[in-house]
Amino acid sequence: MHKYFSALLIIFFYFNGISQNKGIKVENLQNFDKQKIHFGYFIGLNQYNFKINYKQNPNYTTQVEEELGLNIGLIGDLKINEHLNLRFEPGLHTNKGALKYNERSKFTQYSDTLRTIKSTYIHLPILLKFSSKKINNYRPYLIGGISTSFNLSSNENSPEDNKNNVFRLKANTLYYELGFGIDFYLQYFKFSPSIRGLFSLQDELVPDNDVNSPWTGHIDKLSTRGIFINLTFH
């Protein structure tokens, strides 16, 4: 996770440096935060993972191989008071990862131990944004709330399972999200880099038809974890 914090810090110091180099004495976008409703868009990166709980004394474990994915979406922001805003951020998230089943020798009947998981999510979060007092032309904030997503690649209703190389997940999931970011008030628009953690509140695994399946029989619960870095423009 440290690389995500490093990236956010680099962005912060870069834009802070721009402000300092211009000798910021004038406050940009002085009336921006007085708007009751405003809109924007975001683009960013994600990295999804799974938290796996095993049944008692599993014969083998499962390793998650992560890759970076892409986030794009829109933002609707409703001002509640000077420091609190309600936000809706519908977006499209794409990602590709894999599950690697360790100790191949345990697979006596089935030889393949790798499952690639490609996911396309329609992500729908409702969030509260708590902002500090504006300092020159930047304003730190905390953000958090709940969200749901629809995985268009879940295979939940597929009659085939891992015997046919089909790994199944539930299509709809509920999460909670926590993060922080910084609003930079530039001359013509507001730019906001942020980092956020995503945590599933439910089991997302659709077990194989065989209760002793070497791919899902040893897993008691599988839940998504994720990290987002979003660059937001208002």
WOLIN-V809789 format. One record per backbone hydrogen bond with DSSP energy under -0.5 kcal/mol. NH is the residue of the N-H (numbers start at 1). CO is the residue of the C=O. If there is no record, write none. Layout:
BEGIN
nh: {NH | NH}
co: {CO | CO}
END
This chain:
BEGIN
nh: {4 | 5 | 6 | 7 | 8 | 9 | 10 | 11 | 12 | 13 | 14 | 15 | 16 | 17 | 18 | 19 | 20 | 21 | 22 | 23 | 24 | 28 | 32 | 34 | 35 | 38 | 40 | 41 | 42 | 43 | 44 | 45 | 46 | 47 | 48 | 49 | 51 | 52 | 53 | 53 | 55 | 58 | 63 | 65 | 65 | 66 | 69 | 70 | 71 | 72 | 73 | 74 | 75 | 76 | 77 | 78 | 79 | 79 | 80 | 81 | 85 | 86 | 87 | 88 | 89 | 91 | 92 | 93 | 94 | 95 | 97 | 98 | 99 | 100 | 101 | 101 | 102 | 102 | 106 | 107 | 108 | 115 | 117 | 118 | 119 | 121 | 122 | 123 | 123 | 124 | 125 | 126 | 127 | 128 | 129 | 130 | 130 | 131 | 131 | 132 | 135 | 136 | 138 | 139 | 141 | 142 | 143 | 144 | 145 | 146 | 147 | 148 | 149 | 150 | 151 | 151 | 152 | 152 | 154 | 158 | 164 | 165 | 166 | 167 | 168 | 169 | 170 | 173 | 175 | 176 | 177 | 178 | 179 | 180 | 181 | 182 | 183 | 184 | 184 | 185 | 185 | 186 | 186 | 191 | 192 | 193 | 194 | 195 | 196 | 197 | 198 | 199 | 200 | 201 | 204 | 206 | 207 | 211 | 213 | 217 | 219 | 220 | 220 | 221 | 223 | 225 | 226 | 227 | 228 | 229 | 230 | 231 | 232 | 232 | 233 | 234}
co: {1 | 1 | 2 | 3 | 4 | 5 | 6 | 7 | 8 | 9 | 10 | 11 | 12 | 13 | 14 | 15 | 16 | 17 | 18 | 20 | 19 | 26 | 29 | 31 | 32 | 77 | 75 | 233 | 73 | 231 | 71 | 229 | 69 | 227 | 67 | 225 | 223 | 50 | 51 | 221 | 218 | 55 | 100 | 63 | 98 | 64 | 46 | 94 | 44 | 92 | 42 | 90 | 40 | 88 | 38 | 86 | 36 | 77 | 84 | 84 | 129 | 78 | 127 | 76 | 125 | 123 | 72 | 121 | 70 | 119 | 117 | 65 | 115 | 63 | 99 | 113 | 61 | 100 | 103 | 104 | 106 | 99 | 97 | 116 | 95 | 93 | 150 | 91 | 121 | 148 | 89 | 146 | 87 | 144 | 85 | 128 | 142 | 83 | 129 | 140 | 138 | 134 | 135 | 183 | 181 | 130 | 179 | 128 | 177 | 126 | 175 | 124 | 173 | 122 | 149 | 171 | 120 | 150 | 151 | 155 | 161 | 162 | 161 | 165 | 166 | 154 | 204 | 149 | 147 | 199 | 145 | 197 | 143 | 195 | 141 | 193 | 139 | 182 | 191 | 137 | 183 | 184 | 189 | 184 | 232 | 182 | 230 | 180 | 228 | 178 | 226 | 176 | 224 | 174 | 222 | 168 | 205 | 209 | 210 | 213 | 216 | 53 | 218 | 53 | 51 | 49 | 198 | 47 | 196 | 45 | 194 | 43 | 192 | 230 | 41 | 190}
END
